[in-house]
């Protein structure tokens, strides 16, 4: 699997993870709705699924201002400047014509009318009527995949229209735990190879499709076992490799002895913990919030729900790559975490948030306190002192 489609599955239900379930449902003819918070990996999921199935996909990010023409098609004048009017397919009708996937990100931003406009393509009819009267029929492998973040639709609008939602198989993609985020960011920033993150508690899994049937396997103790039957198997000529993060993992570093990579992994853990703390203070409920975060919130007179930009593996990867670049050019190692954490903080506070007050403190001050709770106990990490005093 290439870096673009690299995926760590984390949500197993009755022996099958979310990626395996997606493959089964696709082969059953289902359209998929991926639900999960910002940064949970829904886009990576689609890249991985498309590679497994060897399908091209046409994607677009939806908005509440999107019109039918983008999805279904629109009229155009003939190229010779004459009065004859032609018609160009939209995102969905293109995928129907070319037997591909159509991926609609942020689909809950679409108006309910535009959601329901797709219903005939999603059910047993499998066609859309264009405004020029042409009936566009979906071929055998045509599927629509949507992704959405619950609660992010415009005010006074439900996330998804009920009739539209009913035509999808819904799969929940959870936000990864801190250790998994750190490993994902090591790959995304280009610092580590995929085998570097493979330690006890992370399973290497394989999936392939043959004659319309899915096959799953896992590597355990050097043996290759098929899932879910656990009988010995052999990998075919073409298969896709990915990882599954189990809940049995112990706190470990990487599987490499490279000191530079392990130092960066310590930083990745620190940044991922910081991102998790920010997500905690941004929630509207204080339940499940760690004691350290509760203490900081109490000190500034806030219960919960401090509005900030939500950090994701993408923003953490950017800070980690920045730290790696500073290290390679000879920047003082003791200041690397400080500089890279400031990089991450700037993204969280971008826009109107940096100087907003919570009681007598700015949100910047609150994030300084949060950063101090994320230093890990490893000796190497202790060399990276976090100090956000303004110069």
C-alpha positions as CSV (number, residue, x, y, z in Angstrom):
1,X,0.0,0.0,0.0
2,X,1.4,3.4,-0.9
3,X,1.6,6.3,1.5
4,X,-1.5,8.0,0.1
5,X,-3.7,5.0,0.9
6,X,-1.9,4.0,4.1
7,X,-4.5,3.1,6.7
8,X,-4.6,2.0,10.3
9,X,-8.0,0.4,11.2
10,X,-9.1,0.8,14.8
11,X,-12.8,-0.2,15.0
12,X,-13.4,-4.0,15.0
13,X,-17.0,-5.3,15.2
14,X,-17.5,-9.1,15.7
15,X,-14.1,-9.9,14.2
16,X,-14.1,-7.6,11.2
17,X,-12.6,-4.1,11.1
18,X,-14.1,-1.1,9.4
19,X,-12.1,-1.5,6.2
20,X,-13.0,-5.2,5.9
21,X,-16.7,-4.4,6.4
22,X,-16.5,-1.8,3.8
23,X,-15.1,-4.3,1.2
24,X,-17.9,-6.8,2.0
25,X,-20.6,-4.1,1.7
26,X,-19.2,-2.8,-1.5
27,X,-19.2,-6.3,-3.0
28,X,-22.8,-6.7,-1.8
29,X,-23.8,-3.7,-3.9
30,X,-24.1,-1.2,-1.0
31,X,-23.4,2.5,-1.1
32,X,-21.3,3.6,1.9
33,X,-21.7,6.5,4.4
34,X,-18.6,7.1,6.5
35,X,-19.4,8.9,9.8
36,X,-16.7,10.3,12.1
37,X,-15.1,13.4,13.6
38,X,-12.7,15.7,11.7
39,X,-9.4,13.9,11.3
40,X,-10.6,10.4,11.9
41,X,-9.3,9.2,8.5
42,X,-12.4,9.0,6.3
43,X,-10.6,10.3,3.2
44,X,-7.7,7.8,3.8
45,X,-10.4,5.1,4.1
46,X,-11.7,5.9,0.6
47,X,-8.2,5.9,-0.9
48,X,-7.5,2.5,0.7
49,X,-10.9,1.0,-0.3
50,X,-10.4,2.2,-3.9
51,X,-7.0,0.6,-4.1
52,X,-8.3,-2.7,-2.7
53,X,-11.1,-2.8,-5.2
54,X,-8.9,-1.4,-8.0
55,X,-11.5,1.3,-8.7
56,X,-11.1,4.9,-9.8
57,X,-13.1,7.4,-7.9
58,X,-14.4,10.9,-8.7
59,X,-14.5,13.1,-5.6
60,X,-15.8,16.5,-4.5
61,X,-16.2,18.4,-1.3
62,X,-19.8,19.5,-0.9
63,X,-21.2,22.8,0.4
64,X,-24.6,24.2,1.2
65,X,-24.3,26.4,-2.0
66,X,-23.7,23.4,-4.3
67,X,-26.3,23.1,-7.2
68,X,-27.6,20.1,-9.0
69,X,-25.5,20.9,-12.1
70,X,-22.3,19.9,-10.3
71,X,-23.7,16.5,-9.4
72,X,-26.0,15.6,-12.2
73,X,-25.0,17.8,-15.2
74,X,-25.5,21.0,-17.1
75,X,-26.2,22.3,-20.6
76,X,-23.4,23.7,-22.8
77,X,-23.3,25.4,-26.3
78,X,-21.7,23.5,-29.1
79,X,-18.0,24.1,-29.6
80,X,-18.6,25.7,-33.0
81,X,-20.5,28.5,-31.5
82,X,-23.8,27.3,-33.0
83,X,-27.1,27.3,-31.2
84,X,-27.1,23.5,-30.6
85,X,-27.0,22.8,-26.9
86,X,-25.1,19.8,-25.6
87,X,-25.1,18.4,-22.1
88,X,-22.1,17.6,-19.7
89,X,-22.4,15.0,-17.0
90,X,-21.9,15.9,-13.4
91,X,-19.8,14.1,-10.7
92,X,-22.4,11.4,-10.1
93,X,-23.6,10.8,-13.7
94,X,-19.9,10.7,-14.8
95,X,-19.2,7.9,-12.3
96,X,-22.4,6.1,-13.4
97,X,-21.3,6.3,-17.1
98,X,-17.7,5.2,-16.4
99,X,-18.5,2.5,-13.8
100,X,-16.6,4.2,-11.0
101,X,-16.9,5.3,-7.4
102,X,-18.3,8.8,-6.6
103,X,-17.0,10.2,-3.3
104,X,-19.0,13.1,-1.8
105,X,-17.1,14.6,1.2
106,X,-19.1,16.6,3.7
107,X,-22.3,15.3,2.1
108,X,-24.4,16.6,5.0
109,X,-23.7,20.1,3.8
110,X,-25.9,19.5,0.7
111,X,-29.5,20.7,0.8
112,X,-32.1,18.0,1.5
113,X,-33.5,18.6,-2.0
114,X,-30.1,17.9,-3.5
115,X,-29.6,14.8,-1.3
116,X,-33.0,13.4,-2.4
117,X,-32.2,14.1,-6.0
118,X,-29.7,11.2,-5.8
119,X,-32.2,8.7,-4.4
120,X,-33.0,7.0,-7.7
121,X,-29.3,6.3,-8.3
122,X,-28.9,4.8,-4.8
123,X,-31.8,2.3,-4.8
124,X,-32.8,-0.6,-7.0
125,X,-33.6,1.8,-9.9
126,X,-29.9,2.7,-10.3
127,X,-30.5,5.6,-12.7
128,X,-30.7,9.4,-12.7
129,X,-32.8,11.5,-15.2
130,X,-30.9,14.5,-16.4
131,X,-32.7,17.7,-17.2
132,X,-32.3,17.1,-20.9
133,X,-34.4,13.9,-20.5
134,X,-31.5,11.5,-20.8
135,X,-31.6,8.5,-18.5
136,X,-28.1,7.8,-17.1
137,X,-27.9,4.2,-15.7
138,X,-25.3,3.1,-13.2
139,X,-23.1,0.2,-14.3
140,X,-22.3,-2.8,-12.2
141,X,-19.5,-1.3,-10.1
142,X,-20.9,2.2,-9.7
143,X,-21.2,3.2,-6.0
144,X,-21.6,6.4,-4.1
145,X,-19.5,6.9,-1.0
146,X,-20.3,9.8,1.3
147,X,-18.4,11.1,4.3
148,X,-19.8,13.5,7.0
149,X,-19.1,14.8,10.5
150,X,-22.3,14.6,12.6
151,X,-23.4,18.0,13.9
152,X,-21.6,20.1,11.3
153,X,-24.6,20.7,9.0
154,X,-25.9,24.3,8.7
155,X,-28.2,25.4,11.5
156,X,-31.8,24.2,11.4
157,X,-30.9,21.3,9.1
158,X,-30.6,17.6,10.1
159,X,-27.3,16.0,9.2
160,X,-28.8,13.8,6.5
161,X,-32.2,13.6,5.0
162,X,-33.8,10.3,6.2
163,X,-34.7,8.9,2.8
164,X,-31.1,9.7,1.6
165,X,-29.5,8.2,4.7
166,X,-31.6,5.1,4.4
167,X,-30.0,4.2,1.1
168,X,-26.5,3.9,2.6
169,X,-24.7,1.4,4.8
170,X,-23.3,3.5,7.6
171,X,-19.8,2.8,8.9
172,X,-18.3,4.6,11.9
173,X,-14.7,5.7,11.6
174,X,-13.5,6.7,15.1
175,X,-10.7,9.1,15.9
176,X,-7.5,7.1,16.6
177,X,-6.0,6.9,20.0
178,X,-2.9,9.0,20.8
179,X,-0.3,6.3,20.1
180,X,-2.0,5.4,16.8
181,X,-2.0,9.1,15.8
182,X,1.7,9.4,16.5
183,X,2.4,6.4,14.3
184,X,0.2,7.7,11.5
185,X,2.0,11.0,11.6
186,X,5.4,9.4,11.4
187,X,4.3,7.8,8.1
188,X,2.5,10.9,6.8
189,X,5.4,13.2,7.5
190,X,7.8,10.8,5.7
191,X,10.0,10.3,8.7
192,X,9.3,6.5,9.2
193,X,8.7,3.6,7.0
194,X,5.6,1.4,7.4
195,X,7.6,-1.4,9.0
196,X,9.1,1.0,11.6
197,X,5.7,1.3,13.3
198,X,5.0,-2.4,13.4
199,X,5.2,-3.5,17.0
200,X,3.4,-5.9,19.3
201,X,-0.2,-4.9,19.5
202,X,-0.4,-3.7,15.8
203,X,-1.5,-6.4,13.4
204,X,-0.4,-6.5,9.8
205,X,-3.5,-7.4,7.8
206,X,-4.1,-8.3,4.2
207,X,-7.1,-8.1,1.9
208,X,-7.7,-9.1,-1.7
209,X,-10.7,-9.8,-3.9
210,X,-11.0,-12.8,-6.3
211,X,-14.0,-13.4,-8.5
212,X,-16.1,-11.0,-6.5
213,X,-15.3,-12.6,-3.1
214,X,-13.3,-10.9,-0.4
215,X,-10.4,-12.6,1.4
216,X,-8.8,-11.4,4.6
217,X,-5.6,-12.5,6.3
218,X,-3.4,-11.5,9.3
219,X,0.2,-12.0,10.2
220,X,0.7,-13.4,13.7
221,X,3.9,-14.7,15.2
222,X,5.4,-15.1,11.7
223,X,2.4,-17.2,10.5
224,X,-0.1,-16.1,8.0
225,X,-3.7,-16.8,9.1
226,X,-6.9,-16.3,7.2
227,X,-9.8,-14.4,8.8
228,X,-12.2,-15.1,10.3
229,X,-11.6,-18.9,10.1
230,X,-8.0,-18.8,11.3
231,X,-6.9,-21.5,8.8
232,X,-3.4,-21.2,7.2
233,X,-3.4,-19.4,3.8
234,X,-1.1,-18.0,1.2
235,X,-1.1,-14.5,-0.2
236,X,-2.1,-14.2,-3.9
237,X,0.0,-12.3,-6.5
238,X,-2.0,-9.1,-5.8
239,X,-3.1,-8.0,-2.3
240,X,-3.3,-4.9,-0.2
241,X,-1.5,-4.6,3.1
242,X,-2.7,-2.4,6.0
243,X,-2.6,-2.3,9.8
244,X,-5.0,-2.9,12.6
245,X,-4.4,-1.2,16.0
246,X,-5.5,-3.5,18.8
247,X,-6.5,-2.4,22.3
248,X,-3.8,-4.7,23.7
249,X,-0.8,-2.5,22.7
250,X,1.6,-1.5,25.5
251,X,3.5,1.8,25.5
252,X,6.3,1.1,23.0
253,X,8.6,3.0,20.7
254,X,9.2,2.0,17.1
255,X,10.5,-1.3,15.9
256,X,13.7,0.3,14.6
257,X,16.8,1.2,16.7
258,X,17.4,4.3,14.7
259,X,17.9,7.0,17.4
260,X,16.7,9.9,15.2
261,X,13.4,8.1,14.3
262,X,12.8,7.2,17.9
263,X,13.5,10.8,19.0
264,X,10.9,12.0,16.5
265,X,8.5,9.4,17.6
266,X,8.7,10.8,21.1
267,X,7.9,14.2,19.7
268,X,5.0,12.7,17.7
269,X,3.6,11.3,21.0
270,X,3.9,14.7,22.7
271,X,2.2,16.5,19.8
272,X,-0.5,13.8,19.6
273,X,-1.2,14.1,23.3
274,X,-1.4,17.9,22.9
275,X,-3.9,17.5,20.1
276,X,-6.0,15.2,22.2
277,X,-6.0,17.7,25.1
278,X,-7.2,20.4,22.7
279,X,-10.0,18.1,21.5
280,X,-10.9,17.6,25.2
281,X,-11.3,21.3,26.0
282,X,-13.2,21.8,22.7
283,X,-15.9,19.3,23.7
284,X,-19.2,20.6,25.0
285,X,-19.3,18.1,27.9
286,X,-16.8,17.7,30.7
287,X,-17.5,14.0,31.0
288,X,-14.5,11.9,30.0
289,X,-12.1,14.9,30.3
290,X,-8.8,14.0,31.9
291,X,-8.0,15.4,35.4
292,X,-5.2,17.7,34.0
293,X,-7.6,19.3,31.5
294,X,-10.3,19.7,34.2
295,X,-7.8,21.5,36.4
296,X,-6.8,23.9,33.6
297,X,-10.5,24.6,32.8
298,X,-11.3,25.2,36.4
299,X,-8.4,27.6,36.8
300,X,-9.7,29.8,33.9
301,X,-13.4,29.5,35.0
302,X,-14.5,27.4,32.1
303,X,-16.4,24.1,32.3
304,X,-15.9,22.9,28.7
305,X,-16.6,23.9,25.1
306,X,-13.7,26.3,24.4
307,X,-14.0,27.0,20.7
308,X,-10.8,26.3,18.8
309,X,-9.7,24.9,15.5
310,X,-9.7,21.1,15.8
311,X,-6.2,19.6,15.4
312,X,-6.0,16.5,13.2
313,X,-3.3,14.0,12.2
314,X,-2.7,16.4,9.3
315,X,-1.8,19.3,11.5
316,X,0.2,17.1,13.8
317,X,2.1,15.7,10.8
318,X,2.9,19.2,9.7
319,X,4.4,20.1,13.1
320,X,6.3,16.9,13.2
321,X,7.8,17.4,9.7
322,X,8.8,20.9,10.9
323,X,10.6,19.5,13.9
324,X,12.4,16.9,11.7
325,X,13.5,19.7,9.3
326,X,14.9,21.8,12.2
327,X,16.8,18.7,13.5
328,X,18.3,18.0,10.1
329,X,19.6,21.6,9.7
330,X,21.3,21.5,13.1
331,X,18.8,23.4,15.2
332,X,19.4,23.2,19.0
333,X,17.6,19.9,20.0
334,X,16.5,21.4,23.3
335,X,14.4,23.9,21.5
336,X,12.9,21.7,18.8
337,X,9.8,20.7,20.7
338,X,9.2,24.3,21.7
339,X,9.4,25.5,18.1
340,X,7.3,22.7,16.6
341,X,4.7,22.9,19.4
342,X,4.4,26.6,18.6
343,X,3.8,25.6,15.0
344,X,1.0,23.3,16.1
345,X,-0.5,26.0,18.4
346,X,-0.6,28.5,15.6
347,X,-2.8,26.2,13.6
348,X,-5.1,25.6,16.5
349,X,-5.5,29.3,17.2
350,X,-5.7,30.5,13.5
351,X,-8.3,33.1,12.8
352,X,-10.1,34.9,15.7
353,X,-9.0,32.6,18.5
354,X,-5.5,33.6,19.5
355,X,-6.4,36.7,21.6
356,X,-9.9,35.8,22.8
357,X,-10.2,35.9,26.5
358,X,-11.4,33.2,28.9
359,X,-11.7,35.0,32.2
360,X,-8.4,36.9,32.6
361,X,-6.4,34.6,30.2
362,X,-6.2,34.3,26.5
363,X,-6.8,31.1,24.7
364,X,-3.1,31.2,23.9
365,X,-2.3,31.1,27.6
366,X,-4.6,28.1,28.0
367,X,-2.8,26.2,25.3
368,X,0.5,26.9,27.0
369,X,-0.8,25.2,30.1
370,X,-2.2,22.3,28.0
371,X,1.2,21.9,26.3
372,X,2.9,21.4,29.7
373,X,0.7,18.3,30.4
374,X,1.8,16.5,27.3
375,X,5.6,16.0,28.0
376,X,6.2,12.2,28.1
377,X,8.4,10.6,30.8
378,X,11.1,9.2,28.5
379,X,14.6,10.6,29.2
380,X,15.0,11.6,25.6
381,X,11.7,13.6,25.6
382,X,12.6,15.3,28.9
383,X,15.4,17.1,27.0
384,X,12.8,19.0,25.0
385,X,11.6,21.5,27.5
386,X,8.3,23.2,26.7
387,X,8.4,26.9,27.5
388,X,5.9,29.2,25.7
389,X,7.0,32.4,27.3
390,X,6.7,35.2,24.8
391,X,10.2,36.4,23.7
